[in-house]
Amino acid sequence: MTTTPEQRLTAAHGEVKAEIARTDNKTALLLAFVGAVLAGAWTLARALPLNPPAFAVGGCGMALLVAAAGLLLRSVRPNLSGRHGFPLWATLAPEQITDTVTGTDLAADIAGLSRLAVAKFTGLRRAVDLTLTGGALLVLALLLAAGGAL
């Protein structure tokens, strides 16, 4: 079965929108995880006697986790100045919306939404890297604190 260019564009448009939704879901889960790790690390740090190396390494780990949370929040922050989807429609008259939706500008919308998806995935990827590094530093701080307590 052969598909028309319009059908392929519609499929690509749906795929990009699904990727954006997937990114937002992943970001929400990672943000909850980072928040739980920060809360747990803070509680544990207050209960343990930390030596200076453990304090320094743990502080760096916490700072990286806070930076990861900031990237995640930035990734899900709505872009209301965009020229695609509902931000565009909010600036148009009803007749213009009909023209835009039925027009052949679907390729431009795919390109714009794809740029948005790539920016979201880039932020998510960086946040995962920071989370992994911050978590490793927190484990190292715990080991340093345990070694100093012995």
ABEGO torsion letter per residue (X at the ends): XBBBAAAAAAAAAAAAAAAAAAAAAAAAAAAAAAAAAAAAAAAAAAABBBBAAAAAAAAAAAAAAAAAAAAAAAAABBBAABABEAAAAAABBAAAAAAAAABAAAAAAAAAAAAAAAAAAAAAAAAAAAAAAAAAAAAAAAAAAAAAAX
